[in-house]
């Protein structure tokens, strides 16, 4: 029994040792073989990282740095914690970037050449050179610049004013043009105004018309007039007036003047013809009356226009519409009298474009007391649009238009030139144009030789892209760092336990024998 007890104890010890050794091997295999010293080193490194100084930066504005948590003064977002060394690295990279100009955070068109406050009281945001897309920066020595004829001018802030020059033609004032039409069919017995272009006054006789309907209306009026006059004492005045007024209105509906009705009352007999008079003063611009001709009701016999004031229909482009409004002063010159200027105003801007020409017609009014201005005359027009505030302006010749974008070249120090995309605004007087974004006050833009610079920049950009395609950057390769000791150990584990198992079996079998 004692031997059996010792055998059981020894068996328990051996099994426990074998299990412990196997578990240790497994743990070493799946932990990557790190030693206690390595673990302590990692722990110390983590402790050092945790104890590194932390600073707080703006998530959208990384140049905003603070030692304490808070909010970004520009956008109001919470500051983000960062390690001091990382922030220092970012700050150094940011400081190496060249600032092109400063802009307002809420208005990109508000541009400044130095930091400060915007019109809304917010801190200005820097815009870096590498953020301005346009091409590749180039460097040119002074001698080459002189040979290329490169000239520059400064970007300045000035008044936004423009004078639109266009063309147009004189036409009639439609509000001062009348037509004389027949209210009844008849024959023209006599013409008093017998040619087009004649000046007539209001009430002047135009022609005499014979119409059976007019004769009947006269007879009716005259009969009523005589009856009322004869029975003045027997018929109430109200009835008398109603009968007479009704007959009188019928003649008036046929455009019979009150003077003609008075003649009928005075003579006491019906006239064969009635005289049609001019309703207004002016020039006869159309005449269709001939003596003896028969005209139907509704036929326009005369057109009369008052030329003391005329219209001018001018044409402007679609992009010039923001400059034009009703009431603006305009100036006109006529080819036949080039030394004289006529002053008028914009009366109306048509609310649609011309289908064929794709321009906009505007109507101007000019007083014409001496009748010097003739309809259908050709005229040169200048419209004074006034000022629309201030803005950045550059010469129009400095802009390179590619169809998709507008580019200007900005002269930097040491003979460097940087292409920039710009957003253009209004066209101005003197060959200037407004710039909404892309440049800042004080920048020197190239006004001559910029096409050569553009060619050089595009060539340099194409060469860089070709070189990058031929020599692509090598990819980061991750190498496996396996522990050879544990690899070998894993390979020998099977044989170790294989050699150990038979010996254990023989040992335990001998111990079990009595």
ZAMARGU-4260 file (C-alpha; in steps of 0.2 Angstrom, whole numbers, plus 5000, padded with zeros to 4 digits):
<rodrens>
0) 5000/5000/5000 | 5014/5012/5004 | 5023/5008/4987 | 5006/5011/4978 | 5004/5028/4988
5) 5021/5033/4983 | 5018/5029/4965 | 5002/5039/4964 | 5011/5054/4972 | 5025/5053/4959
10) 5013/5051/4945 | 5004/5067/4950 | 5020/5077/4951 | 5025/5071/4934 | 5008/5075/4926
15) 5008/5092/4934 | 5025/5096/4927 | 5021/5091/4910 | 5005/5101/4909 | 5014/5117/4915
20) 5028/5115/4903 | 5015/5113/4888 | 5005/5128/4894 | 5021/5138/4894 | 5026/5133/4877
25) 5009/5138/4870 | 5009/5155/4879 | 5026/5159/4872 | 5020/5154/4854 | 5005/5166/4854
30) 5013/5181/4863 | 5026/5183/4850 | 5040/5178/4862 | 5041/5194/4871 | 5051/5193/4887
35) 5048/5202/4903 | 5061/5215/4900 | 5052/5219/4883 | 5036/5221/4892 | 5043/5232/4905
40) 5051/5243/4891 | 5034/5244/4882 | 5026/5249/4899 | 5039/5262/4902 | 5037/5269/4884
45) 5018/5270/4886 | 5020/5279/4902 | 5031/5291/4894 | 5019/5294/4880 | 5005/5296/4892
50) 5015/5309/4901 | 5020/5319/4886 | 5014/5337/4885 | 4997/5339/4876 | 4991/5354/4867
55) 4974/5358/4859 | 4972/5364/4841 | 4958/5369/4830 | 4950/5355/4820 | 4947/5366/4805
60) 4961/5379/4809 | 4977/5370/4814 | 4986/5386/4817 | 4975/5390/4832 | 4985/5382/4847
65) 4981/5382/4865 | 4988/5374/4881 | 4971/5372/4888 | 4955/5364/4881 | 4942/5376/4874
70) 4934/5382/4858 | 4941/5389/4841 | 4938/5408/4840 | 4935/5406/4822 | 4923/5392/4819
75) 4918/5389/4837 | 4922/5370/4837 | 4930/5362/4852 | 4949/5361/4851 | 4956/5344/4848
80) 4970/5337/4859 | 4987/5333/4851 | 5004/5328/4857 | 5017/5342/4858 | 5029/5335/4846
85) 5016/5331/4833 | 5009/5349/4834 | 5027/5355/4833 | 5029/5345/4817 | 5013/5352/4810
90) 5017/5369/4815 | 5034/5368/4806 | 5027/5362/4790 | 5014/5375/4791 | 5027/5389/4794
95) 5036/5383/4778 | 5021/5386/4767 | 5020/5403/4759 | 5004/5413/4762 | 4997/5421/4746
100) 4984/5432/4755 | 4971/5432/4769 | 4952/5431/4767 | 4937/5433/4777 | 4930/5416/4784
105) 4912/5420/4779 | 4916/5429/4763 | 4929/5422/4751 | 4928/5438/4741 | 4934/5449/4755
110) 4953/5448/4753 | 4967/5456/4762 | 4986/5456/4760 | 4990/5454/4779 | 4981/5446/4794
115) 4968/5455/4804 | 4949/5456/4806 | 4936/5455/4793 | 4921/5467/4791 | 4911/5455/4802
120) 4925/5456/4816 | 4931/5438/4813 | 4949/5433/4812 | 4956/5432/4794 | 4960/5415/4787
125) 4977/5412/4777 | 4976/5406/4760 | 4992/5397/4755 | 5001/5396/4738 | 4999/5377/4736
130) 4981/5379/4738 | 4979/5390/4723 | 4977/5379/4708 | 4983/5386/4691 | 4999/5377/4686
135) 5017/5375/4691 | 5028/5389/4697 | 5042/5394/4686 | 5058/5404/4688 | 5065/5416/4675
140) 5081/5426/4676 | 5080/5445/4673 | 5089/5444/4656 | 5076/5432/4650 | 5062/5443/4657
145) 5068/5458/4648 | 5069/5448/4632 | 5051/5441/4634 | 5045/5459/4637 | 5037/5455/4654
150) 5028/5469/4662 | 5018/5469/4678 | 5005/5480/4687 | 4999/5480/4705 | 4982/5474/4710
155) 4973/5488/4718 | 4956/5492/4726 | 4946/5504/4716 | 4928/5510/4711 | 4918/5498/4701
160) 4911/5510/4687 | 4907/5507/4669 | 4901/5516/4654 | 4892/5505/4641 | 4894/5510/4623
165) 4882/5503/4611 | 4872/5507/4595 | 4853/5510/4591 | 4841/5518/4580 | 4828/5531/4582
170) 4809/5527/4582 | 4793/5535/4586 | 4786/5538/4603 | 4772/5525/4603 | 4762/5536/4616
175) 4762/5550/4605 | 4756/5541/4589 | 4738/5541/4583 | 4728/5533/4569 | 4713/5541/4560
180) 4701/5527/4556 | 4683/5526/4548 | 4668/5522/4559 | 4657/5519/4544 | 4659/5515/4526
185) 4659/5529/4513 | 4667/5539/4499 | 4681/5552/4501 | 4674/5568/4492 | 4689/5580/4496
190) 4706/5579/4504 | 4713/5593/4514 | 4730/5584/4519 | 4736/5577/4503 | 4754/5570/4507
195) 4764/5561/4519 | 4776/5571/4530 | 4765/5586/4532 | 4763/5594/4549 | 4746/5595/4555
200) 4738/5603/4571 | 4725/5597/4582 | 4707/5600/4575 | 4714/5604/4557 | 4703/5596/4543
205) 4710/5580/4535 | 4696/5575/4523 | 4678/5576/4519 | 4667/5560/4519 | 4651/5555/4511
210) 4641/5541/4520 | 4623/5537/4519 | 4624/5532/4538 | 4630/5549/4542 | 4617/5558/4532
215) 4604/5548/4541 | 4611/5552/4558 | 4611/5570/4553 | 4593/5570/4548 | 4588/5561/4564
220) 4597/5574/4575 | 4591/5589/4565 | 4573/5582/4566 | 4574/5580/4585 | 4582/5597/4587
225) 4568/5605/4577 | 4554/5595/4587 | 4561/5600/4603 | 4563/5618/4599 | 4545/5619/4592
230) 4537/5610/4607 | 4548/5619/4620 | 4533/5624/4630 | 4524/5607/4630 | 4537/5594/4633
235) 4547/5593/4650 | 4565/5599/4648 | 4571/5582/4654 | 4563/5573/4640 | 4568/5586/4628
240) 4586/5584/4633 | 4586/5565/4633 | 4580/5565/4615 | 4592/5578/4609 | 4607/5570/4618
245) 4604/5553/4611 | 4604/5560/4593 | 4619/5570/4597 | 4629/5555/4604 | 4625/5545/4588
250) 4634/5559/4578 | 4648/5559/4590 | 4651/5541/4589 | 4654/5543/4570 | 4668/5556/4575
255) 4658/5571/4570 | 4665/5586/4579 | 4655/5597/4590 | 4659/5611/4578 | 4651/5602/4564
260) 4635/5598/4574 | 4634/5617/4578 | 4635/5621/4559 | 4620/5609/4556 | 4610/5617/4570
265) 4614/5634/4563 | 4611/5630/4545 | 4595/5620/4548 | 4599/5607/4534 | 4609/5591/4532
270) 4626/5592/4524 | 4631/5579/4511 | 4648/5577/4518 | 4656/5579/4535 | 4673/5585/4538
275) 4685/5573/4548 | 4698/5583/4558 | 4715/5578/4566 | 4714/5572/4584 | 4731/5578/4588
280) 4746/5588/4582 | 4760/5580/4573 | 4768/5573/4557 | 4758/5563/4545 | 4768/5547/4543
285) 4755/5536/4534 | 4741/5541/4522 | 4729/5530/4513 | 4716/5543/4507 | 4712/5547/4489
290) 4699/5558/4482 | 4684/5548/4476 | 4690/5531/4484 | 4678/5520/4494 | 4684/5515/4511
295) 4676/5502/4522 | 4673/5505/4541 | 4688/5501/4551 | 4701/5507/4537 | 4715/5517/4544
300) 4716/5533/4533 | 4730/5543/4542 | 4744/5539/4555 | 4750/5555/4564 | 4765/5555/4576
305) 4771/5569/4587 | 4790/5570/4585 | 4793/5583/4599 | 4800/5567/4609 | 4807/5552/4601
310) 4813/5534/4607 | 4829/5526/4604 | 4830/5507/4604 | 4848/5502/4609 | 4855/5484/4611
315) 4866/5478/4625 | 4874/5461/4629 | 4867/5450/4642 | 4882/5452/4654 | 4879/5471/4654
320) 4861/5470/4661 | 4867/5472/4680 | 4874/5489/4675 | 4858/5496/4667 | 4842/5502/4676
325) 4828/5514/4672 | 4831/5532/4675 | 4850/5532/4671 | 4857/5546/4660 | 4862/5542/4642
330) 4871/5551/4629 | 4868/5550/4610 | 4878/5556/4595 | 4871/5556/4577 | 4883/5552/4562
335) 4876/5567/4552 | 4880/5579/4566 | 4895/5572/4575 | 4899/5587/4585 | 4883/5588/4594
340) 4878/5578/4610 | 4860/5574/4614 | 4856/5569/4632 | 4842/5558/4637 | 4838/5544/4650
345) 4834/5525/4650 | 4815/5523/4650 | 4813/5505/4649 | 4822/5488/4649 | 4814/5475/4639
350) 4811/5459/4650 | 4816/5447/4636 | 4831/5444/4624 | 4830/5445/4605 | 4829/5427/4598
355) 4841/5429/4584 | 4854/5442/4591 | 4853/5435/4609 | 4855/5453/4616 | 4843/5464/4626
360) 4834/5480/4619 | 4833/5495/4630 | 4822/5510/4626 | 4829/5528/4629 | 4819/5544/4628
365) 4826/5560/4620 | 4817/5577/4618 | 4817/5584/4601 | 4810/5601/4600 | 4818/5606/4584
370) 4814/5590/4575 | 4833/5587/4572 | 4832/5569/4577 | 4823/5559/4563 | 4815/5542/4565
375) 4826/5527/4559 | 4842/5537/4561 | 4857/5527/4567 | 4865/5533/4583 | 4880/5529/4595
380) 4875/5528/4613 | 4884/5530/4629 | 4875/5524/4645 | 4883/5531/4662 | 4880/5517/4674
385) 4888/5525/4689 | 4897/5516/4703 | 4894/5500/4712 | 4905/5501/4727 | 4923/5496/4728
390) 4933/5480/4723 | 4949/5473/4717 | 4953/5477/4699 | 4966/5472/4687 | 4969/5475/4668
395) 4959/5464/4657 | 4974/5460/4647 | 4982/5451/4662 | 4969/5437/4661 | 4972/5422/4651
400) 4955/5414/4646 | 4956/5395/4643 | 4937/5393/4642 | 4936/5382/4658 | 4946/5394/4669
405) 4954/5411/4670 | 4972/5412/4674 | 4984/5427/4679 | 5002/5426/4683 | 5008/5434/4700
410) 5026/5439/4701 | 5035/5433/4716 | 5052/5437/4723 | 5068/5431/4715 | 5061/5430/4698
415) 5047/5417/4702 | 5030/5418/4694 | 5015/5408/4700 | 4999/5405/4690 | 4983/5407/4699
420) 4965/5404/4695 | 4954/5419/4697 | 4936/5422/4698 | 4931/5437/4687 | 4917/5450/4691
425) 4911/5465/4681 | 4919/5473/4666 | 4925/5491/4670 | 4930/5507/4661 | 4948/5509/4655
430) 4950/5490/4650 | 4949/5485/4668 | 4940/5470/4676 | 4934/5466/4694 | 4942/5451/4702
435) 4932/5441/4715 | 4945/5429/4721 | 4962/5422/4718 | 4973/5438/4721 | 4976/5450/4735
440) 4979/5469/4735 | 4997/5472/4732 | 5000/5457/4721 | 5010/5461/4705 | 5001/5453/4690
445) 5009/5450/4673 | 5001/5461/4659 | 5013/5457/4645 | 5022/5441/4641 | 5010/5430/4651
450) 5006/5419/4637 | 5024/5414/4636 | 5024/5411/4655 | 5009/5400/4653 | 5017/5389/4640
455) 5032/5387/4651 | 5022/5383/4666 | 5012/5370/4656 | 5027/5362/4649 | 5035/5361/4666
460) 5020/5353/4673 | 5019/5340/4659 | 5037/5335/4662 | 5034/5333/4680 | 5019/5322/4677
465) 5029/5311/4665 | 5043/5309/4677 | 5032/5304/4691 | 5024/5291/4679 | 5041/5284/4675
470) 5047/5283/4693 | 5033/5279/4704 | 5036/5280/4723 | 5040/5263/4730 | 5027/5255/4741
475) 5029/5252/4759 | 5033/5234/4762 | 5030/5226/4779 | 5042/5213/4784 | 5038/5199/4796
480) 5049/5198/4811 | 5047/5180/4817 | 5057/5173/4831 | 5068/5159/4824 | 5070/5152/4841
485) 5052/5149/4844 | 5050/5143/4826 | 5063/5130/4829 | 5056/5126/4846 | 5039/5123/4838
490) 5046/5111/4826 | 5055/5101/4839 | 5040/5100/4851 | 5033/5085/4843 | 5049/5075/4843
495) 5052/5080/4861 | 5035/5074/4867 | 5037/5059/4856 | 5053/5053/4863 | 5046/5056/4881
500) 5030/5046/4880 | 5038/5028/4878 | 5050/5031/4893 | 5035/5037/4903 | 5025/5022/4899
505) 5040/5010/4903 | 5043/5019/4920 | 5025/5018/4925 | 5023/5000/4920 | 5038/4995/4931
510) 5031/5005/4946 | 5014/4996/4944 | 5023/4978/4945 | 5022/4970/4962
</rodrens>
